Amino acid sequence: MTINVIGGGLAGSEAAWQLAERGLPVTLWEMRPEKTTAAHESNHLAELVCSNSLGSYLHSSAGGLLKSELKQFNSLIVQCAEATKVPAGGALAVDRHRFAAMVSETLAKHPLVSIRRQECTEIPAEGVVIIATGPLSSEAMAGRLQQLTGESHLHFFDAAAPIVDGESVDYDKGFWAARYGKGTPDYFNCPMTKEEYECFYQALTQAQVAPLHEGVEDVKVFEGCMPIEEMAKRGLDTLRYGPLRPVGLRDAADQRPYAVLQLRKENYKGTLLNLVGFQTRLTWPEQRRVFRLIPALHQAEFQRYGVMHRNTFINSPRVLNAAFQFRRYPRIFAAGQLTGVEGYVESTASGLMAALQAARYVQGRPFLQFPETTLMGALASHVATPNKDYQPMAANFGLLPPLAERIRDKQKRKEAYSQRALEDLTKTHNLQEN
Ligand SMILES: Cc1cc2nc3c(=O)[nH]c(=O)nc-3n(C[C@H](O)[C@H](O)[C@H](O)COP(=O)(O)OP(=O)(O)OC[C@H]3O[C@@H](n4cnc5c(N)ncnc54)[C@H](O)[C@@H]3O)c2cc1C
């Protein structure tokens, strides 16, 4: 029986390809051009809605590792990206039109893939289904997902603050403390002098903002979680009475700083740090430029940029298992950004994993176990691990268990993470395929 994959974005296209390559017939539903989203502009499958970069391609980066992992499974998205790449230093950036056209043509030519250009408004009543309708899922499908998950609300506006790699913070330019000394000193405080603050303020208020792609009413929803650059425009000192307030904080010289950004641990290990109160709509390059003006962040590496756009995602830990399968409805799987992974390649990875697991479900074989040392395994675990404040997550080394031996050199440590992941994935893959 044909497997229905709903949504021909990055996750859905990869899922359809993986299933078809395993000899399973697929119907891939894509509502464009009949109906479009606020961000898509073309009729192609796998359209990149914003940046043309699929992130780092370096072996020693999390983005590079995830791509290497996907290549072990003959990923269509990675193959097409490599075939249409444009020069971009260490990143895998593509000619977006050629890339999406190549994905579309490859799937259209596959004898086992049938592309249905129509909005899917009901979850097919029979057979295996993979829902991959993305962060801008149509209203009808969002409604079906609400019924499926029992959640009354699935539309979120990401007003997320950026997250930086803990190892890229300059700890000599700040101090650990809790405000008023209350509780344990779990915040890393990044102080600014008057001059530093004013320079930051100027850059922030003049920086380029990303388009919202949503109506005016939607902006109102966000009065309660205002972007930092909007707040700054209310006056030079507004931030010093808001997210950058220095009250209750004393530096090593027992002085109260002029302004302070607090960094909060994003994960238990403290390898990821959140810029508290810095939800933003600045474009990603501008976030990098402006937030690096804060002395402790002058070399910060961003693991997740601040975003503000509609982002429909399900509370996956409540409803999915690590095979991206609905626990209550075993014939239905979910994939892509909808499941709470964040980014083009992460969405592709979840589409790939959901398809491999769905194929095994159809064939009556046990699910694949992706090693926890791999980014694919870590993302699968992210969607299935209970979390009372579930938020979308991009691939990063902070998700992986520590290495058996501590390696001081950062570059070598990252390479060791990558090497371990690829070795473990190869071993497990070979083992499970036999
Ligand atoms: C405005 C915006 C900017 C972003 N910028 C970036 C960025 O620069 N870099 C990055 O890595 N990530 C970015 N993201 C995140 C990005 O959306 C995801 O990384 C990725 O596109 C998600 O892949 P997906 O397959 O889950 O969803 P999508 O790629 O969005 O694919 C979902 C597909 O489903 C279709 N669809 C929806 N509902 C239905 C239905 N009922 N029936 C049939 N088809 C349907 C849609 O038309 C779409 O083609 C951005 C997201 C948004 C919303």
The ligand as an ORCA input file, in Angstrom:
! r2SCAN-3c Opt
* xyz 0 1
  C      10.230     32.580      7.880
  C      11.164     31.436      8.162
  C      12.535     31.587      7.955
  C      13.419     30.517      8.207
  N      14.758     30.679      7.961
  C      15.598     29.616      8.116
  C      16.984     29.704      7.746
  O      17.449     30.730      7.257
  N      17.770     28.624      7.952
  C      17.285     27.451      8.455
  O      18.050     26.479      8.592
  N      15.968     27.335      8.795
  C      15.136     28.393      8.639
  N      13.797     28.282      8.970
  C      13.316     27.055      9.498
  C      12.854     26.257      8.263
  O      11.497     26.447      7.999
  C      13.025     24.828      8.448
  O      14.339     24.642      8.787
  C      12.688     23.948      7.249
  O      12.200     24.605      6.112
  C      11.659     23.025      7.755
  O      11.523     21.981      6.852
  P      10.145     21.212      6.845
  O      10.237     20.210      5.761
  O       9.796     20.771      8.188
  O       9.087     22.344      6.453
  P       8.960     23.155      5.087
  O      10.249     23.214      4.379
  O       8.260     24.427      5.426
  O       7.984     22.228      4.217
  C       6.633     22.021      4.545
  C       5.868     21.894      3.235
  O       4.540     21.462      3.509
  C       3.644     22.164      2.663
  N       2.329     22.102      3.321
  C       1.933     22.713      4.458
  N       0.685     22.312      4.791
  C       0.298     21.418      3.841
  C      -0.880     20.640      3.648
  N      -1.918     20.669      4.493
  N      -0.953     19.831      2.561
  C       0.090     19.752      1.673
  N       1.215     20.477      1.820
  C       1.332     21.280      2.903
  C       4.260     23.531      2.530
  O       3.818     24.189      1.368
  C       5.755     23.199      2.484
  O       6.216     23.010      1.171
  C      12.904     29.318      8.705
  C      11.525     29.165      8.920
  C      10.662     30.208      8.643
  C       9.189     30.001      8.855
*
